[in-house]
């Protein structure tokens, strides 16, 4: 049985990205990057909104400047099944399926058919899935930065949450796990 987990790196004031001309979150160092390689390698798959999927397509093509960690992350990302919820895309890349019709029954079916965690990426998509009652866990990766604006981690109201765990991931990043109360 699959478990939908929404998690993203965010500032302590609740933004995962700053405004285009403003401050941004730093690139993860080796320790945190290693955590994300392991996390992506262990997933049953990932569910993306259009914008986050387009950002992550960066990992589809090898870059000459990549080191071993970047190549490892790209390999893990490419290997996992991906589902992309979008009404504007006409196609998606390798190992990905486009979801253009009613999202809820498809995601409910994925939760039954997929073993392990299904990573949810993108605040609008996570907001829609939250309203449907489908998110099983929220992972807030808090960085010690204040962006002061930009794209918020939560794109709307969320259900009452109950604290489940905290992990110090190094690099001054803490992962807080919450589940719906």
Secondary structure, DSSP 8 states (H G I E B T S, - for coil): -EEEEEEEEEETTSEEE--TTS-------HHHHHHHHHHHHH-SEEEEEHHHHHHHGGGGS--TT--HHHHHHHHHHHHS-EEEE-SS-S---TTEEEE-S-HHHHHHHHHHH--EEEEEE-HHHHHHHHHTT---EEEEEEES----SSEES-SS----EEEEEEEE-STT-EEEEEEE-
